[in-house]
Amino acid sequence: MAEANKNKIKTSIPEKIFTVFNYAFFVALCLAMLYPFWHVLMLSFSSLEASLKGGIFLYPKGFNLDTYQSVFKNPQVYSGFGVSILVTILGTVLGTLLTAMVAFPLSKSRLRGGKVLMVLVLFTMIFSAGMIPSFLVVQGLGLLNNILALVLPGLVSAYNAIIMKSFFLSIPESLEESARIDGANDLRIFFSIILPLSKATIATIALFNAVGYWNDYFSAVLYIRDTNLWPLQMVLRFMLTNTQQAMQQAGVNVIAQTNTNAETIKAGTIIVSTIPILCVYPFVQKYFVKGVMIGGVKG
């Protein structure tokens, strides 16, 4: 026991000061990032009088649920939820699969023209066609006012493909060679060996895709005119910019509500649109850091 104590590395005073400062800095940084969300959450539960006075909301002032009752009276919230869930599921599943299918061949040195293809993938990270050509492509495919217009344009990200390619480079070639000896083809190797070994990276890319699709509203601005096909974020945008009009169209008279106004309605709508994607994160959090680190070691 005495020998173990002797072997302990003593921490100098400057190191202790640095450690304390480090902890204090990151605690302050976390509070600075969390408080805006907390403020909106507490505001959504506060009364009309408290919301009009403003100030710092560390706890609900005049706690009530009238705001959420008003928000959920809006049928566009439900239709927006349905569209966002459908788009997020389709985009996440298809996007993650296609990203892996792009990254796998790019990780193989035997791929003919692989370096040229890699340059083309990197090129898209620096230069893009822009908004008008993208709109013309979607229009030419006949996808305007179609849910697929919210899914297809962003299926594969060059950044995600590079992360996944870097991970595939770390998988020993001997595994594939053994499978080929047993008669497996490229598709069998990809689906039976590569994907099961890539759970951490796949979970990370899936999280990136899910958050991207859930938060996307600009695609709906460009491609969707039918309000019944608006995703939740588009509904949120409309309510934030036209709160009174949006609620009146839904048959909710904000002025007649005793404990709500435009500000509490906005806060409640923001919380309603944020909570679902926050609930997804804990299920993939254990893979997140591991997937990013593994995918970023080799390049």
C-alpha positions in Angstrom: 0.0 0.0 0.0 2.9 2.3 0.9 4.6 1.5 -2.4 1.4 2.3 -4.3 1.2 5.7 -2.6 4.8 6.4 -3.6 4.2 5.5 -7.2 1.3 8.1 -7.4 2.2 11.1 -9.6 2.0 14.3 -7.6 0.1 17.1 -9.2 1.7 20.5 -9.1 -0.1 23.6 -8.0 -0.2 25.1 -11.6 -1.7 21.8 -12.8 -4.4 21.9 -10.1 -5.2 25.5 -10.9 -5.5 24.6 -14.6 -7.8 21.7 -13.8 -10.0 23.9 -11.7 -10.1 26.5 -14.4 -10.9 23.9 -17.0 -13.8 22.4 -15.1 -15.1 25.9 -14.3 -14.9 26.9 -18.0 -16.7 23.9 -19.3 -19.4 24.1 -16.7 -20.0 27.7 -17.6 -20.0 26.7 -21.3 -22.6 24.0 -20.7 -24.8 26.4 -18.7 -24.5 29.0 -21.5 -25.6 26.4 -24.1 -28.4 24.8 -21.9 -30.0 28.0 -20.5 -31.6 29.2 -23.8 -33.5 25.9 -24.1 -34.3 25.9 -20.4 -35.6 29.5 -20.7 -37.9 28.6 -23.6 -39.2 25.6 -21.7 -40.0 27.6 -18.6 -41.5 30.4 -20.6 -43.8 27.9 -22.3 -45.2 26.8 -18.8 -45.5 30.4 -17.6 -48.6 32.6 -17.4 -49.6 35.4 -19.7 -48.6 38.1 -17.1 -45.2 36.6 -16.5 -44.5 36.3 -20.3 -45.4 39.9 -20.9 -43.0 41.1 -18.1 -40.2 39.0 -19.6 -36.9 38.6 -17.7 -35.0 35.5 -16.7 -37.1 32.3 -16.4 -35.3 29.8 -14.1 -38.7 28.3 -13.1 -42.2 28.6 -14.5 -44.0 31.7 -13.3 -47.7 31.1 -12.9 -47.5 27.4 -14.0 -50.1 26.4 -16.5 -50.6 24.1 -19.5 -52.8 26.4 -21.6 -50.0 27.0 -24.1 -49.6 23.3 -25.0 -53.4 22.9 -25.1 -53.5 25.7 -27.7 -50.5 24.3 -29.7 -52.1 20.8 -29.9 -55.4 22.3 -31.1 -53.6 23.2 -34.3 -54.1 20.3 -36.7 -51.0 21.4 -38.7 -48.8 20.4 -35.7 -50.1 16.8 -36.1 -49.7 16.7 -39.9 -46.3 18.3 -39.5 -45.3 15.6 -37.0 -46.4 12.9 -39.4 -44.5 14.3 -42.4 -41.3 14.9 -40.3 -41.4 11.4 -38.9 -41.9 9.8 -42.3 -39.2 12.0 -43.9 -36.7 11.4 -41.1 -37.2 7.6 -41.1 -36.9 7.4 -44.9 -34.0 9.8 -45.1 -32.1 8.2 -42.2 -32.4 4.6 -43.4 -31.8 5.3 -47.1 -29.2 8.0 -46.5 -27.1 5.8 -44.1 -27.3 2.8 -46.4 -26.4 4.7 -49.5 -23.6 6.5 -47.7 -22.1 3.1 -46.7 -22.5 1.9 -50.3 -20.6 4.9 -51.6 -17.9 4.7 -48.9 -17.2 1.0 -49.2 -15.9 0.9 -52.8 -14.0 4.1 -52.3 -12.1 2.5 -49.4 -10.7 -0.2 -51.8 -7.5 0.4 -53.7 -8.5 -2.0 -56.4 -11.4 0.3 -57.5 -10.6 1.6 -61.0 -10.6 5.4 -61.0 -11.0 5.4 -57.3 -8.8 8.5 -56.8 -10.7 10.4 -59.4 -14.0 9.5 -57.8 -12.7 10.6 -54.4 -11.6 13.9 -55.8 -15.2 14.4 -57.3 -16.7 13.6 -53.8 -14.4 16.1 -52.2 -15.2 18.6 -54.9 -18.9 18.6 -53.9 -17.8 19.7 -50.3 -16.3 22.9 -51.7 -18.5 23.7 -54.6 -22.2 23.2 -55.2 -24.6 23.9 -58.0 -26.7 26.2 -55.9 -30.3 26.7 -55.2 -31.7 27.4 -58.6 -30.2 24.3 -60.4 -31.3 22.1 -57.5 -34.8 23.4 -57.8 -34.8 22.8 -61.6 -33.6 19.2 -61.1 -36.4 18.5 -58.5 -38.9 20.2 -60.8 -37.6 18.2 -63.8 -38.1 15.0 -61.9 -41.7 16.0 -61.1 -41.1 16.0 -57.4 -42.6 19.4 -56.5 -45.2 19.0 -53.8 -44.0 15.5 -53.2 -42.6 14.2 -49.9 -39.7 12.6 -51.9 -38.5 16.1 -52.6 -37.7 16.4 -48.9 -35.8 13.1 -48.9 -33.9 12.6 -52.1 -31.8 15.8 -52.5 -29.9 15.2 -49.3 -29.5 11.5 -49.2 -25.7 11.3 -49.4 -23.3 13.7 -47.7 -19.7 13.8 -48.8 -18.6 14.5 -45.2 -20.4 11.4 -43.9 -19.1 9.3 -46.8 -15.5 10.3 -45.9 -16.0 9.4 -42.2 -17.4 6.0 -43.2 -14.7 5.4 -45.8 -12.0 6.1 -43.1 -13.6 3.5 -40.8 -13.8 0.9 -43.6 -10.0 1.4 -44.2 -9.5 0.1 -40.6 -11.2 -3.2 -41.3 -8.6 -5.9 -42.0 -8.5 -7.1 -45.6 -8.0 -10.6 -44.3 -11.7 -10.8 -43.3 -12.8 -10.1 -46.9 -10.2 -12.6 -48.3 -11.5 -15.3 -46.0 -15.1 -14.6 -47.1 -14.1 -14.8 -50.7 -12.4 -18.1 -50.2 -15.7 -19.4 -48.8 -17.5 -18.2 -52.0 -19.0 -14.8 -50.8 -19.4 -12.1 -53.4 -19.0 -8.3 -52.7 -22.7 -7.8 -51.8 -22.6 -10.7 -49.3 -19.3 -9.4 -47.8 -20.8 -5.9 -47.5 -24.1 -6.9 -45.8 -22.9 -9.8 -43.8 -19.4 -8.7 -42.6 -18.8 -5.0 -43.2 -22.1 -3.5 -41.9 -22.2 -5.6 -38.7 -18.7 -4.5 -37.9 -19.6 -0.9 -38.5 -22.4 -0.4 -35.9 -20.7 2.5 -34.1 -20.0 4.5 -37.3 -23.4 3.6 -38.8 -25.1 4.9 -35.6 -23.1 8.1 -35.8 -24.0 8.7 -39.5 -27.6 7.8 -38.8 -27.7 10.4 -36.0 -26.3 13.0 -38.3 -28.9 12.2 -40.9 -31.8 12.1 -38.5 -31.0 15.4 -37.0 -30.5 16.9 -40.4 -33.8 15.7 -41.8 -35.7 16.5 -38.6 -34.4 20.1 -38.5 -34.7 20.8 -42.3 -37.3 23.3 -43.3 -35.6 25.0 -46.3 -36.3 22.1 -48.6 -40.0 22.6 -47.8 -39.7 26.3 -48.6 -38.3 25.5 -52.0 -40.3 22.4 -53.1 -43.6 22.2 -51.1 -46.6 24.5 -51.6 -49.2 22.2 -50.1 -49.5 23.1 -46.4 -50.6 19.5 -45.6 -47.2 18.3 -46.7 -45.3 20.8 -44.6 -42.8 19.1 -42.1 -43.0 20.2 -38.5 -40.1 22.6 -38.8 -41.9 24.4 -41.6 -45.0 24.6 -39.5 -42.8 26.0 -36.7 -41.3 28.6 -39.0 -44.8 29.7 -40.0 -46.0 29.9 -36.4 -42.9 31.9 -35.3 -43.3 34.4 -38.1 -47.1 34.5 -38.2 -48.3 33.3 -34.8 -51.7 35.0 -34.7 -52.5 34.0 -38.3 -51.3 30.4 -37.8 -53.4 29.9 -34.7 -56.5 31.6 -36.1 -56.3 29.4 -39.2 -56.3 26.4 -36.8 -59.4 27.8 -35.0 -57.5 28.9 -31.9 -58.1 32.5 -30.8 -54.9 33.4 -29.0 -56.3 36.7 -27.8 -59.3 35.0 -26.2 -57.0 32.5 -24.3 -56.6 33.6 -20.7 -53.1 32.4 -20.1 -51.4 32.4 -23.6 -50.1 34.9 -26.0 -47.9 34.9 -29.1 -44.6 34.5 -27.1 -45.8 31.5 -25.0 -47.2 29.9 -28.2 -43.9 30.3 -29.9 -42.0 28.8 -26.9 -44.4 25.9 -26.7 -44.1 25.1 -30.4 -40.3 25.2 -30.2 -40.3 22.7 -27.3 -42.8 20.4 -29.1 -40.6 20.3 -32.2 -37.4 19.8 -30.2 -38.3 17.1 -27.7 -38.7 14.1 -30.2 -35.1 14.4 -31.6 -33.7 14.9 -28.1 -35.3 11.6 -27.2 -33.4 9.8 -29.9 -29.9 10.9 -28.8 -29.6 8.7 -25.6 -30.1 5.6 -27.7 -27.1 6.3 -29.9 -25.0 8.3 -27.6 -22.8 5.3 -26.6 -21.9 4.9 -30.3 -21.4 8.5 -31.1 -18.0 9.4 -29.7 -16.6 5.9 -30.7 -17.9 6.2 -34.2 -16.5 9.7 -34.8 -13.1 8.8 -33.3 -12.8 5.5 -35.3 -13.9 7.2 -38.5 -11.4 10.1 -38.1 -8.3 8.1 -37.3 -7.4 7.1 -40.8 -7.9 9.3 -43.9 
